[in-house]
Amino acid sequence: MATPVDCALDLAGAGLAEMWRDRLLEALEQRQPMLARYDDYYCGAHRLLFATVKFRETFGLLFSSFSDNWCDLVVDASAERLKVDGFRFGSDEQADAAAWDIWQRNALDAESELAHTEAIKLGCAYALVGPDDAGEPSIQLEPPTQAIVAVDPANGRSRLAGLRDWVDEWGAEHCVLYLPDQVVWWRKEGNGNWQLDVGSGRNTLGVVPLVPLANAPTLRDRQGRSDIDRVIPLQDAVNKLCADMIVASEYAAFPQRWMTGIEIPVYPEGDPNAGQPLPSFTSRFLAGAGYTWAVEEDAARMGNFAVSDLTIYVRAIEMLIQHVAAQTRTPPHYLLGSSGAFPSGESLKATETGLVAKVRRKQLAFGEGWEEVMRLAFKVAGDAERAQAWDVETIWRNPESRSQAETVDAAVKLATIGVPRPALWEYVGATPQQIERWIAEGAAAEGPPVTARETITPTLTPAETAALLPAPAEPGTETETSTIQGGPSG
């Protein structure tokens, strides 16, 4: 991608590069608080909000580290169903072996799942494409806390510049700017100024090689949105209700007893504990199964206050969690599995319809990013045909939850209408690599001929129907006379 050059960048080019560097560094710095907030909520590091001043004065930091975290489940419910199985070019029925070799060489089986999770959590992740030390295609994934791109406002699918920024293990800050025609490296020690670093040169790919993998992008925000954003207010309300329930369980969830008509002996004046009940008195009224309360005063009365019902808090928390499920299209049994019967069969499919639709929508957005990554990787490898293959397709694993028996039964029915066997194997969940291995081991890719099970008779026209009817009999013949009943005889 970037080849070493002996001459320094010209002044005009250097000025443009520095302008982009400063602009993108500022944009990256501005979004750090928002990204840190999303990451904190995903990890369960929440601040207790919606608490009154009196609540904070009374309990202080008692609940500062408490959270009933639902944000990670909302993110993981989608991320765990996003699995890339390969890439298909043009009219090829099988997955492309060369593309899968690049994918495996860059450990993207595991790395892609990290990128999907990061993008759903923070809104976007990035894939950097370029040659490694041996000249082979290298695909490096970057978090949005260390990478950013500038999208062309006149064409949202075009990138004007990209930047990566990080601090190494020695405390030095590094910055790399990617432009369509050049790559510029800088290095900064401590509070010093940026200095050009080794690695600057020409960009032979002709495009910004930092590709966004955006979650739920829009025409106004091409770099995506976090799925956690809409959950945060509901998550804060759940935390507050849980804290209230804990306080209620401490002070009002057990019978609080009272006593009147009895004199309480206290420490005399001058004692450090003056005014406090004597231990000999308080020890007579300990609560427990093995204790009995008894007094000598005839006017003494005892009783207890009503116990606080904590189910009102439980119902309120469940209501908020149901709102989380509805707004994020997360199946309710993911969040409230113990509150009802676990769905199965058709009810499970119906319950997960919203999640499956959301995942398929994410597959479209992520798939476009991965397809551009593969085209750039083939350009690095010198494969001009695949580098310009706009008909490349990302093969995703089916995000639906179906039983094995149900899936196989549906595949058998599809076979009766002529669906090819490789497509049926893919339908039942086989990966492209498994299909290739089955064919290599002798499995027949061609199925038996399709035989129609019923014949549909075409509708005849009136003329065709009349031609099939017998001709009418001549007048006066025996046939006609016999058909006339009740006529005169002889």
N, C-alpha and C positions, 0 to 999 in steps of 0.2 A: 504494500500500500504506500508506505512512505519510504522513498529511496534517499540515501544520504546525498547531499549536495556540497560542493566545495565552496561555492560563493554564498555570501550572506544574503538574507532577504533584502530586496530593495526597500527604500525608505517608504514608498507608498504602501507596499504590501505589509511592511512591519507596522505602520500606523493603523491599517485596517485590522490586522490581527490583534493589536493591543486594544483597539476599541471593542471588538467582539469579546475579548477576554474579560475586560472590566465589566462589560454589560452582563455577560452570562454569570460571572462570579457574583455580581450584585443580585441577580434574579435567584441564583442558587441560595444565597444567604437569606433572602427574604422569605423563602418557603421552608426554611429549617424549622421554625417553631410549629408550623402546621404539621409537618411530617413527624416531628417528635411527639406531638399530641396524639396523632393516630397510632403511632407505635406504642406509646404508653397505654392507651386504651386496649390495644390488642394484647399486650402483656399483662394487663390487669392492674397497672399502676394508676389508679384513679384518685382524683381529689374528691372529697365529700362535698357536694354542692347541695343547694336548696335547704341548707340548715340555717336556722335563725341565729341571731346574735346570742340569745339566751342559751341555745343549745351548745354553741361553741364555748361560751363562758363556763358552762357546767361541765362539759365533757372534754374540752380542750382537744388534744390530739389523740384521744382514745381510739377513734375510728379512722384515723388518717391512713392507715395501711390496709383497711378492710375494703373488699370489693367482691361483688357477686358477678363475675365477669361472663358476659355473653358475646362480646365482640369477636373473640377468637373463633368461636363456634360459627358465627355468621360468615366469616372469611373462609374458614377451613371447609365448610359445607360445599362451597363452590370449587375451591382449589383442589380438593381431593378427587373431583370428577373431571379435571382437565389433564388428560394424558395424551401426548403425541405418540402415534404409532408409526409414523413414516411420512413420506412425501411421494406424490404421484405427478408425473409430467405428461401433459398432453393427453393422448388417447390410450396411454399404457394402462393395462388392467392391473399390473403388479406395481408394488411400491418400488421406488428407485433405489437400487443398491448403493450407488455412489453417494447419494444424499444421506442415506442411513450410516454409511461409513464415516462421513464428516460429523454427523450427529454423535455417533458413539465415540469418536476420537476426542471430541470436546466434552465428554461426560455429561451430555445434555439430558440424558434420562433422568438424572437427579437434579441437575442444575436448572432445567426448565421448570420443574415443580417449585423450586425456590423462587424463580422469577415470577411465576404465576401468583404465588402467595404474596410476594412483595408488591406486585402490581395491584392486586385486589385490596391489599391492606393500605397502601400508600397512594394508589392511583396510577402508578406507572413504574416500569422497570426498563432497562436499556440493554441492548446487545451490541457489542463492539466487534466488528468484523475486520480482519486483517491477516497478514501472513505471520506465521511464527518464525523462529530462528531457522527452521529448515525450509521455509517457503511454503509450508502447507497451510490451508485455511485454518484460522484460529477464531473462535467465537467466545468472547468473554462477556459475562453478564455483570451489569452494574446496578446498584440501588439508586433511587432518585435523590438520595442525600449526597451523592458524590458525582452525579452526572446530570446534564440538562441539555436540551436542544432548543434552537430558535426555529420556529415554524414560519414559513413564508405567509404573511397575511393575505397575499393575493392568490395563493394556492396552498391549501392546508395540507396537501399530501407531499409537499416539497419542504426540505430542510435547508435553511441558510447556513447554519453553523451548529456545532456541538462542542461540549466541553466536559472534561473530567477533572476533578480536584480531590486530592487526598494528602494526608500527612503520613510520612514513612515512620519506621520504628526509631529513627534518630531524631525525630521532631522537625525534619525539613518538609516544607509544603511543596507539592508538585502540581502542576497545572498543564493540561494538554488541550489545545484547541484544534478542532477538526473543521476545515473548510473544504468545499468541493475540489479545490485545486492544491491545497497544501495542508500540512500538519505542523504545528508549532508547539514545542515543549519549553516550559519555564520551570525554574526552581527558585525557592526563596528560603533563606535561613533566618529564623527568628522574625524580627521586625524589619528586616532588610527589604531591599527592592527586588522585583522580579528580574531574574537573569536567564537568558536563553540557555537551554540545556541540550544535551546530546539527544538526537532522535528527530530533530526538525528536518523537514524536507517536503518533497512533492507527494501529493495524494494521487496515485495512479488509478484509483477507482472512479474518480470523476463525480462522486456524490459524498455527502457526509456519511461516514461509515458507522455512526452511532444511531441505531435504529430503535425507536420507542416501541415498547410493548405496553400499549395503553389499555386500561380497564375502563369500560363504559365511556368511550370518548364521545364527544358531541361536536357539532360543527363549530361551536364557539370555543370549545376546550379540547383540542386534539390530543392532549397529553393525559386525558383520563381523569377519573374521580375515584375517591376511596369509597368502598362499601361501608366503612365504619362511620362515615360522616353523619348519616341519618340515624345511626343507632345511639350516638353519644347522649342526646337529651334523655332518651328512654333509659339508658344505662345509668345515668346519674339519678333518675327517679327511683330505680330499683335499689340502688345503693342506699338512698336515704330511707326508704321504707324498711329495708333490712336492718339498718341501724336503729330505727325506731322500735322495731320488733325485739331487738336484743335488749334495748333499754326497758321495754315493757316486761320482758321475761325476767329481768333482774329485780324490778321493783313491784310488779303487780301480777305476776303469773303464778303466785302461790298465795295461800290464805294468809293475809296480814291480820293478826289478832290484836284485840284491844281489851282494856280492863279499866273499870271505874270503881269508885267507892273504896279505895284502899290507899293507905298512907305509904309513900315510898321513902324509905330511909336513905339519907344522902350523907356525904362527907360533911363534916362541920366547917364553919368558917375558919380560915387560916390554913386549911389543908390544901396542898397543891391541886387536889381533885375536888375542891369545894363545889357542892351543888350536884355532883354526879352520884348516881345510885350506887349503893354499896354492893360489892360482889356477892355477899351473902344473900342479897335480895334477888339480883338478876339470875343467879344460878338456880333459883327455885322455879324459873319460868323459861326453861330451855325447851325448844320445839323438837319433837322427835317421837318415834313410836314407843320408846321405852320410858317416856317422861309423863308424869301426872301433875297437873296444876291443882294446888289446894291453898285456901286462905282461911283465916279465922274470922274476918270481918263479915258480919251478917249482911251489910249493905253492898258488899262487893258484887259486881256484875262483869261477865266476860262475854266476848263474841268475836267475830271476824268479818272483815270486809269481803265483798265479792271478788272473785278471781277475774283478772282481765282475760278476755277471749282473744287469743292471738290469731285465730283464723281470719279475722278481718284484714290483717296484714297479708296473710297468705293469699287471699282472694285478690287483693289489690296488686300484689306482685305478679300473680298469674295473669291478670288483665294486661299489665305492661308487657309481659313476655309475649303474650298473644299479639300485641301491637308490633313488637319486634319481628315476630314471624310473618305477619301480614305485610309489613312495609318492606322487608328484605326478601320476601318469598322463600323463606326457610321453612321446611316442613314442620308443622307443630310438634310432631313426635320427636324431633331432634331436641326441642327445647322443653317440652312438657311430657316426656315419655311416661311418667308414672301417674299422670292425671287421667288416663283413660286407656282403652284397649289399643294395643299396638296394631297399626293397620297391616294388612297383607293382601296379596292378590290384586284385584282391580282397585280396591280402596287405597292400597299403597301407591299404585300408579297414579291415581287421581290426586292423592295428597302431594305427590312430588312433581306434579305437572308444572307448577310455577318455577321450582328450582331448576328443572330440566330445561325449560324455556330460557331461563336466565343464563345457564351454563352454555347453551347453544349460541346465545348472543355473544357471550364472551369468546367463544371459539372463533367466531367470525373476525372479531377485532384482533385477537392474539394471532390468529392464523395469517392475516395479512402481514403482520410484523415478521413472523417466522418465515413466510415465503420470500420476503425481501432479503432476509438474512441468508437464506439458502442461495438465492441468485447472486448475492455479493460473494458468498463463499466460493461458488463455482467460478466467478470472475477472478478471484485470487488464484484458483487452481488452473486458470487458463482455458476453461471450458466455455467457449463463446456461445455455443448453442444453448446450454442450460442457463447461462448468465442472462440471456434475453428471453427466457421462457416465461411469458406472462400467464401461461395456462397451468402453472404449478399449483398443486392442491395439497393442503395439509390434511393428513389422515388422522382423525381424532378417534379415540376410543368412545364407544357409546356411553353417554352419561346416564342412561336410564337404569333403574334397578329392576331387573326381571329375574324370575327363577329360571334355572337351567331347563326344566321341562317345558315351561311356557315358550322359551326362546327357540328350542329345538322343534317344537310343534309348529310354531309359526314358520320356521325355515322349511320344514317339510311341505307345508302348504304353498310357500313361495316357489318351491321346486316344481310343483305341478303346473305353474304358468310359465315355465321356461327360464327362470332366473339362473344364471350360470353358477356352478358350484363354488368357484373362488369368492364370488359375491356372497353366497350363502355362508361360507366359512367366516368371512369377515363379519357378517350379520350376527353370528352366534358368539362373536367375541374373540376370534383368532386374530393374532397380530400378523402383519405382512410377512414377518420372518417365519412364523409357524406355517403359514400357507405355502411359502416357498419350500420349506423343509418337507411338508407333506407331499407336494408334487414331486420333489426329488426322490422321495422314498417310494414312489409308485402310485400315489393316489390319483385317480382319474379326474382331470379337470373338466372333462365333458361328461354330462349326465345322460341318462337315457332319453330318447325322444319323447316329446310331450304328446300325450294322447287326449283328445277332447273327451270328456265324460258325458256330454249330452249334446244333442244336435238341435239347433234352433231353426225352425222352419221359417223361411222368409215369407213376408206378407205378399199375397198375389194381388195383381191388379184386377178390376172388374172384367176386363176382356179375357184375361187368362183364366179366371174362374168360370166364365161362361163357356169357354172352349172345353173345359173338363166335364161339363154336365152333359147327360144324354140328350140326343135330338128329340124334339116333341113329336108325338104320333100324328099320322095323317087323319083327317076327319072321316068318320064312318067306319073306321077299322074297329076290329074287335077290342083292341086295347083301349081305345077311347070310350066305346060304349060301356065297357065294364066299369069304367071309372065314374059313370053317371048314375047316381043312386036316386031312386024315387021317380024316374021318368015313365012315360006311357009305354005300355007293352005292346008287342005285336005289330 
